[in-house]
C-alpha cells in the first residue's frame, strides 16, 4: 500500500475510480470536472496492486471570514474501490491531507458528507443543513427579462453578489468572476445553466439550475422586491 499526492499531470488517472464509485455522475459532468477543476486541485491517492484504489481530492476556495480572506480547501470525491474497503484507507487519506493543510496554516477545511457519522471520528462538526423543498405551479408574471448567463456575464454576477449579499454574511466563499465562470460551466455540464433576472439591463436576481430526473434550482439570489409568494 502506497499513499501519495499526485503530480498534476497524473490527476486524470483518478477518473476511472470516480466512474466506478460515483456511478450517478454523467460523462458530461466528469468531462467538465476533469477539464476545469483538476487544473488547480490536489489529489491524494492510495495505490494497491499497482492501481489507484482510494482517493481524496481538495478543491481550493478563497473564503471571506469577517474582514479577512483565507485560502482553504473543500474536500470532495473521497472514494475507495469496493473490493478495497474496510482497510482504513479513508482515514489515512484524511489524516495526511489535513496534516498538509495544517502545515500550510489553513484555518479550516470543509465538506458535504454523505452521512454525518462518517466524519465525526475525524473531528469534523456539523454546521448547517441545506433546505430542500419541492415546488409546483405555473410560470409567474414577473416583469423581468429571464435568460441564461454566459461566461461573459460573470463579472456582473460577481458585482451583484458583492453589492447586495456579501454584507449579509460573516463567512462565505468569495464569489469573484472566476467563481461564476466555473459555475456556468458546471451547471451546463448537468444539463442546466444559470438564469439571470434582469430589469432595465441590471441584474435583480439569479439562480443555478440543473435537469436530472427533475429540475433542480440551487443558490437563488434575488432582490427582496422581486420575491413572489
C-alpha positions in Angstrom: 0.0 0.0 0.0 1.4 3.4 -1.0 -0.1 6.7 -0.1 1.0 9.7 -2.1 -0.1 13.1 -3.5 -0.3 13.0 -7.3 1.5 15.3 -9.6 -0.8 17.5 -11.6 0.0 15.5 -14.8 -1.4 12.4 -13.1 -4.8 13.8 -12.0 -6.7 12.3 -14.9 -5.7 8.8 -13.7 -8.3 9.1 -10.9 -11.2 9.4 -13.3 -11.6 5.6 -13.6 -12.0 5.2 -9.9 -14.6 8.1 -9.8 -16.6 6.4 -12.6 -16.6 3.1 -10.6 -17.7 4.7 -7.3 -19.9 7.6 -8.3 -21.9 5.9 -11.0 -24.6 8.6 -10.8 -22.4 11.3 -12.3 -22.7 11.8 -16.0 -20.0 11.7 -18.6 -20.7 15.4 -19.3 -20.1 16.3 -15.7 -16.9 14.4 -15.5 -15.7 15.9 -18.7 -16.2 19.3 -17.2 -14.7 18.3 -13.8 -11.5 16.7 -15.3 -11.0 19.6 -17.7 -11.7 22.5 -15.3 -11.5 21.5 -11.6 -8.4 19.3 -11.6 -6.2 22.0 -13.1 -5.6 23.5 -9.7 -6.8 21.0 -7.1 -4.8 18.5 -5.1 -5.4 14.7 -5.2 -4.2 12.2 -2.7 -4.4 8.5 -3.5 -3.6 5.1 -2.1 -2.3 2.6 -4.6 -2.5 -1.1 -4.1 -1.7 -3.9 -6.5 -0.4 -1.4 -9.0 -3.6 0.7 -9.3 -5.3 3.6 -7.6 -7.8 2.1 -5.2 -8.7 5.1 -3.0 -8.6 8.9 -3.4 -9.4 12.2 -1.8 -9.5 15.5 -3.6 -9.0 19.0 -2.3 -10.6 21.8 -4.3 -9.4 25.3 -3.5 -11.6 28.2 -2.5 -10.9 31.7 -1.1 -13.1 32.2 1.9 -14.1 35.5 3.4 -14.1 35.3 7.2 -15.2 38.6 8.7 -12.8 41.1 7.2 -10.0 38.7 6.2 -9.6 36.2 3.3 -8.1 32.8 3.6 -7.2 30.1 1.1 -9.0 26.9 2.1 -9.9 23.6 0.6 -13.2 21.8 0.1 -12.8 18.0 0.5 -14.5 16.1 -2.3 -14.5 12.7 -4.0 -13.5 10.6 -1.0 -13.8 7.2 -2.6 -12.4 3.7 -2.3 -12.9 0.9 -4.8 -15.4 -1.6 -3.4 -13.0 -4.6 -3.1 -10.5 -2.5 -1.1 -12.9 -1.0 1.5 -12.7 -1.5 5.3 -8.9 -1.2 5.3 -8.7 2.2 6.8 -7.8 3.9 3.6 -10.2 6.8 4.0 -8.7 7.6 7.5 -5.2 7.5 6.1 -6.1 10.0 3.3 -7.9 12.3 5.7 -5.1 12.4 8.2 -2.4 13.0 5.5 -4.3 15.8 3.7 -5.3 17.5 7.0 -1.7 17.4 8.2 -0.6 19.1 5.0 -3.3 21.8 5.3 -2.3 22.4 8.9 1.3 22.8 7.8 0.2 25.4 5.3 -1.7 27.2 8.2 -5.1 26.9 6.5 -7.6 27.8 9.2 -10.1 25.0 8.4 -11.4 22.7 5.8 -15.0 21.7 4.9 -17.1 19.1 3.1 -20.6 17.9 2.4 -20.8 14.4 4.0 -22.9 11.5 2.6 -23.6 10.8 6.3 -22.5 13.0 9.3 -21.4 10.0 11.3 -18.7 9.1 8.8 -16.6 12.2 9.6 -17.2 12.9 13.3 -14.4 10.5 14.3 -12.0 12.8 12.5 -13.2 15.9 14.5 -15.5 17.3 11.8 -18.6 19.0 13.1 -21.9 19.6 11.5 -22.6 23.3 10.9 -25.7 23.7 8.8 -28.4 21.9 6.8 -29.5 22.6 3.3 -33.1 23.5 2.9 -34.8 21.4 0.2 -38.3 21.7 -1.0 -40.5 20.6 -3.9 -42.2 23.4 -5.8 -45.2 23.2 -8.1 -47.0 25.8 -10.1 -47.2 27.7 -13.3 -44.9 30.3 -14.7 -45.3 33.7 -12.9 -45.8 37.1 -14.4 -42.6 38.8 -13.3 -41.8 41.9 -15.3 -38.2 41.0 -15.8 -36.1 39.5 -18.6 -35.0 36.0 -17.8 -32.1 34.4 -19.8 -29.2 32.1 -19.4 -25.9 33.5 -18.3 -22.8 33.1 -20.3 -19.2 33.4 -19.1 -19.1 37.0 -20.2 -21.7 37.8 -17.5 -19.5 36.5 -14.7 -18.1 39.9 -13.8 -21.6 41.4 -13.4 -22.8 38.4 -11.4 -19.8 38.8 -9.0 -20.6 42.5 -8.6 -24.3 41.8 -7.9 -23.3 39.4 -5.1 -20.7 41.8 -3.7 -23.1 44.7 -3.6 -26.2 43.1 -2.3 -25.3 39.8 -0.5 -21.7 39.8 0.7 -22.5 42.3 3.6 -25.1 39.8 4.9 -22.7 37.1 5.7 -19.7 36.7 8.0 -18.3 33.6 6.4 -18.7 32.8 2.7 -16.8 31.6 -0.4 -15.6 34.6 -2.4 -17.7 34.8 -5.5 -15.5 36.5 -8.0 -15.5 36.4 -11.8 -13.8 33.1 -11.9 -16.2 31.6 -9.4 -19.2 32.4 -11.6 -17.4 31.4 -14.8 -16.9 28.0 -13.3 -20.5 27.9 -12.0 -21.8 28.4 -15.5 -19.6 25.6 -17.0 -20.6 23.3 -14.1 -24.3 23.8 -14.5 -24.1 23.4 -18.2 -22.4 20.0 -17.6 -25.5 19.0 -15.6 -27.9 19.9 -18.5 -28.7 23.2 -16.9 -27.2 26.7 -16.5 -27.5 29.9 -14.5 -30.6 32.1 -15.1 -30.3 35.8 -14.9 -33.2 38.0 -13.9 -32.7 41.5 -15.4 -34.7 44.7 -15.3 -33.6 47.8 -17.3 -30.4 45.9 -18.1 -29.4 45.3 -14.5 -29.3 42.0 -12.7 -32.0 41.8 -10.0 -31.7 38.1 -9.3 -30.1 34.8 -10.5 -30.2 31.1 -9.8 -28.4 28.0 -10.9 -30.4 25.1 -12.2 -29.8 21.5 -13.4 -32.0 19.0 -15.1 -31.7 15.4 -13.9 -34.9 13.4 -13.2 -36.4 16.7 -12.1 -35.5 20.3 -12.4 -33.2 21.4 -9.5 -32.7 25.1 -8.6 -29.7 26.0 -6.5 -28.4 29.1 -4.8 -31.2 31.5 -5.7 -30.3 35.2 -5.1 -32.7 37.9 -5.8 -33.6 41.4 -4.5 -36.4 41.4 -2.0 -38.8 43.3 -4.1 -38.7 40.5 -6.7 -39.8 37.8 -4.2 -43.1 36.2 -5.1 -45.4 34.5 -2.7 
